Amino acid sequence: MTASKRGLLRRHLFIIGSLAILLGLGVAASLTSPPMLLSILDGAMGGGLGVEKAGQGIAFGTHGQRLDVWSPIRRGKQSLPVLIFWYGGGWVKGTREAYAFAARAYAKQGFVVVVPDYRKVPEVRFPAFLEDGAEAVRWTRDHIDGFGGDVGRIAVAGHSAGAYTVAMLTLDPRWLRAQGVDPGIIKAAVGLCGPYDFYPFTEKRAIDAMQGAPDPQLTQPIQFARADAAPLLLVSAGDDVEVRAHNANNLTAHIKALHGRVTHVDYPGLSHENVAMALSVPFRGKASVLADSVRFLWWHR
């Protein structure tokens, strides 16, 4: 057996052993989601080395929302670029704590990372989660310098429903303007497996989330494609059966037709969940999602 194969085997055994220990302790039963388990495993494998949770459960907005802030431990005196990351969950689930693995991954790459919670269906419908997203941007504008972040270099990223928020805040300026925020504050945007062109609604989660919208077409990011928006990186996955690749394909084509700035990357063989998992230490070998998105963000920082 070669050294590389032995290393891969040890890694797999560590993952299996860690999961077995967690299950044996009954921890998994108390967890609300697989992402939380992944964050625990990511931390056990060194995902938290060199970074810190600089702010936990900070209140923002007008509806009791909370957010966490992650940053590199050794920041130096220079302000760092900022990334606001919204997690997915079909607008019905997800927590900021469960996506610590994603926050740590980007913080290790030199970003001050803000992970906001947002209100979920069925308690709210469209556009509440976008309003919460805009309030998170406003909080970041007003407070991130206190955490070593550069308010002049704010980017946004998200997975799945979080990527929907990213696209809407980047393309449709009304949400940020309603919060008194200049839409130009967003310097770059990364959407990981996001729904951008999904009307007419066929999936229950989309039907529930967009229920009651006066004009369903105006819930669609593709309707707001424009040339002067911040540059976007749209990621899709070849085996994604939850958010089909046509969402990224169609939005990319619309923005390009307007001579806007957009990059589309597809990862063949990856599922919807795999793309988010690839940000974590245990599954980073699945695809270069982290490296590709960080390269894009630093290029447009």
C-alpha positions in Angstrom: 0.0 0.0 0.0 1.4 3.4 -1.0 1.8 6.2 1.5 -1.0 8.2 -0.1 -3.4 5.3 0.2 -2.4 4.7 3.8 -3.1 8.4 4.5 -6.5 8.2 2.9 -7.3 5.0 4.8 -6.3 6.7 8.1 -8.5 9.6 7.3 -11.5 7.5 6.5 -10.9 5.5 9.7 -10.7 8.7 11.7 -14.0 9.9 10.2 -15.7 6.6 10.9 -14.3 6.4 14.4 -15.3 10.0 15.2 -18.9 9.3 14.0 -19.0 6.1 16.0 -17.9 7.9 19.1 -20.5 10.6 18.7 -23.2 8.1 18.1 -22.1 6.0 21.0 -22.3 9.0 23.3 -25.8 9.8 22.1 -24.6 13.2 20.8 -26.1 12.7 17.4 -29.6 12.2 18.8 -29.4 15.7 20.3 -28.3 17.4 17.1 -30.7 19.2 14.9 -29.0 18.6 11.6 -26.3 16.8 9.7 -24.4 20.1 9.2 -24.1 20.4 13.0 -22.5 16.9 13.1 -20.2 18.0 10.2 -19.2 21.1 12.1 -18.3 19.0 15.2 -16.2 16.6 13.0 -14.6 19.5 11.2 -13.5 21.0 14.5 -12.2 17.6 15.6 -10.0 17.5 12.5 -8.5 20.9 13.0 -11.0 23.1 11.2 -10.9 25.6 14.1 -7.1 26.0 14.3 -6.0 29.5 13.6 -9.5 31.0 13.8 -11.8 32.2 16.6 -15.5 33.0 17.1 -15.0 36.7 17.7 -18.7 37.3 18.3 -21.5 34.9 19.3 -25.2 35.3 19.2 -25.1 39.0 18.5 -28.5 40.6 18.1 -29.3 42.4 14.9 -32.4 43.6 13.0 -35.9 44.0 14.2 -37.1 40.5 14.7 -34.8 39.0 17.2 -32.2 37.7 14.7 -28.8 36.6 15.9 -25.4 36.3 14.1 -21.9 35.0 14.8 -18.6 36.5 13.7 -15.5 34.4 12.9 -12.1 35.7 12.2 -8.4 34.7 11.9 -6.7 34.8 15.3 -3.7 36.6 14.0 -5.2 39.5 12.1 -2.4 42.0 12.4 -3.2 45.7 12.2 -4.7 45.8 8.7 -8.4 45.5 8.2 -9.5 42.3 6.5 -12.0 41.6 3.8 -15.5 40.6 5.0 -17.7 37.7 3.9 -21.3 37.4 4.9 -22.4 33.7 4.6 -26.0 32.5 4.5 -26.7 28.8 5.0 -29.3 26.8 3.2 -32.1 24.6 4.4 -35.0 25.2 2.0 -36.1 28.3 3.9 -37.4 26.0 6.7 -34.4 24.9 8.7 -30.7 25.6 9.4 -28.8 27.5 12.1 -25.7 29.6 12.2 -24.1 27.3 14.7 -24.4 24.3 12.4 -22.5 26.0 9.7 -19.4 26.8 11.7 -17.4 24.5 9.3 -18.1 27.0 6.5 -17.3 30.1 8.6 -14.1 28.6 9.8 -13.0 27.6 6.3 -13.3 31.2 5.0 -11.9 32.7 8.1 -8.8 30.6 7.7 -8.4 32.1 4.2 -8.2 35.6 5.7 -11.8 36.8 5.9 -13.8 38.2 8.8 -16.9 36.0 8.4 -20.5 36.9 9.5 -23.0 34.1 9.7 -26.5 35.4 10.3 -29.7 33.5 11.2 -32.9 34.4 9.4 -36.6 33.7 10.0 -38.0 30.5 8.5 -41.1 29.1 6.9 -43.9 28.5 8.1 -43.6 31.4 10.6 -42.8 33.7 7.6 -43.0 33.8 3.8 -41.3 35.8 1.1 -39.8 38.4 1.5 -39.0 38.1 5.2 -35.8 36.1 4.7 -34.6 38.8 2.3 -35.4 41.5 4.7 -33.5 39.7 7.4 -30.6 39.3 4.9 -30.6 43.0 4.2 -30.6 43.8 8.0 -27.6 41.6 8.3 -25.8 43.6 5.7 -26.7 46.8 7.5 -25.4 45.4 10.8 -22.1 44.4 9.0 -21.8 47.9 7.6 -22.3 49.5 10.9 -20.3 47.2 13.2 -17.7 45.0 11.3 -14.9 47.4 11.8 -15.0 46.6 15.5 -14.1 43.0 14.5 -11.2 43.9 12.2 -13.2 43.9 9.1 -13.0 46.4 6.2 -16.4 47.9 5.5 -15.2 48.8 2.0 -14.6 45.1 1.1 -17.8 43.3 1.9 -18.7 40.2 -0.2 -21.6 37.8 0.2 -21.9 34.0 -0.2 -24.4 31.3 0.5 -25.5 27.7 -0.2 -28.9 26.7 -1.5 -31.6 29.0 0.0 -28.7 31.1 1.3 -27.5 31.5 -2.3 -31.0 32.7 -3.2 -30.6 35.5 -0.6 -27.1 36.2 -2.0 -28.5 36.5 -5.6 -31.5 38.7 -4.6 -29.5 41.1 -2.5 -26.9 41.4 -5.2 -29.2 41.8 -8.2 -32.3 43.5 -6.8 -31.3 46.8 -5.1 -34.6 47.4 -3.3 -33.9 45.2 -0.3 -30.7 47.0 0.7 -32.1 50.4 -0.1 -35.0 49.7 2.2 -32.4 49.4 5.0 -30.7 52.6 4.0 -27.7 50.6 2.6 -26.0 51.4 -0.7 -26.4 48.3 -2.9 -22.8 49.0 -4.1 -21.6 47.8 -0.7 -21.5 44.3 -2.1 -18.2 43.9 -4.0 -18.5 40.2 -5.0 -21.0 37.4 -4.6 -20.8 33.6 -4.5 -23.9 31.4 -4.9 -23.4 27.7 -4.2 -26.2 25.6 -5.8 -28.8 28.3 -5.5 -32.3 28.6 -7.0 -32.4 31.5 -9.3 -35.0 30.5 -12.0 -37.6 28.2 -10.4 -41.0 29.7 -11.4 -43.6 28.1 -11.9 -43.2 26.6 -8.4 -43.3 22.8 -8.4 -41.5 21.9 -5.1 -43.4 22.1 -1.8 -40.6 24.2 -0.2 -40.7 26.8 -2.9 -44.5 26.9 -2.9 -44.6 27.4 0.8 -41.8 30.0 0.9 -43.1 32.1 -1.9 -46.8 31.8 -1.0 -48.7 35.0 -1.2 -46.1 37.0 -3.3 -48.1 39.6 -5.2 -46.2 38.8 -8.4 -44.4 35.4 -8.3 -42.1 36.4 -11.1 -40.6 39.0 -8.9 -39.4 36.3 -6.5 -37.0 35.2 -9.1 -33.4 36.4 -9.2 -33.2 35.9 -12.9 -35.7 38.7 -13.3 -33.2 41.2 -11.9 -30.2 40.3 -13.9 -28.3 43.5 -14.7 -24.9 44.5 -16.1 -23.9 46.8 -13.2 -24.3 44.3 -10.3 -21.3 43.0 -8.3 -19.4 40.1 -10.0 -21.0 36.8 -9.3 -19.6 33.3 -9.0 -22.4 30.7 -9.6 -21.6 27.1 -8.6 -23.7 24.1 -9.7 -23.3 20.4 -9.1 -23.7 17.7 -11.8 -25.6 15.4 -9.6 -27.8 18.0 -7.8 -31.4 16.8 -7.9 -32.6 19.4 -5.4 -31.6 22.6 -7.3 -31.0 21.8 -10.9 -28.1 23.2 -12.8 -30.4 25.2 -15.1 -30.7 27.8 -12.4 -27.1 28.7 -12.6 -27.0 28.1 -16.4 -29.9 30.4 -17.1 -28.9 33.2 -14.7 -25.3 33.1 -16.2 -26.7 33.4 -19.7 -28.9 36.4 -18.8 -26.1 38.3 -17.1 -23.7 37.6 -19.9 -26.2 38.8 -22.5 -26.3 42.1 -20.6 -22.5 42.2 -20.5 -22.4 41.7 -16.8 -19.7 40.1 -14.7 -20.5 36.4 -13.9 -18.5 33.2 -13.7 -20.2 29.7 -13.7 -18.4 26.6 -12.3 -20.0 23.2 -12.4 -18.7 20.2 -10.4 -19.6 17.0 -12.1 -20.4 14.1 -9.9 -21.2 16.2 -6.8 -24.6 16.4 -5.2 -26.4 19.4 -3.7 -25.0 18.6 -0.2 -21.6 17.7 -1.5 -20.9 21.3 -2.5 -21.4 22.6 1.0 -19.6 19.6 2.6 -16.5 20.3 0.4 -15.9 23.4 2.4 -15.2 21.3 5.5 -11.9 19.7 6.4 -13.2 16.1 6.3 -14.6 16.4 2.8 -12.5 19.1 1.2 -11.0 16.6 -1.2 -14.3 16.1 -2.9 -13.9 19.3 -5.0 -12.1 22.6 -5.0 -15.1 24.6 -3.9 -13.3 26.5 -1.2 -10.2 27.2 -3.3 -12.2 28.3 -6.3 -14.5 30.6 -4.3 -11.7 32.1 -2.3 -9.7 32.8 -5.5 -12.8 34.6 -6.9 -13.4 36.6 -3.7 -9.8 37.7 -3.4 -9.7 38.7 -7.0 -12.6 41.0 -6.4 -11.9 42.0 -2.8 
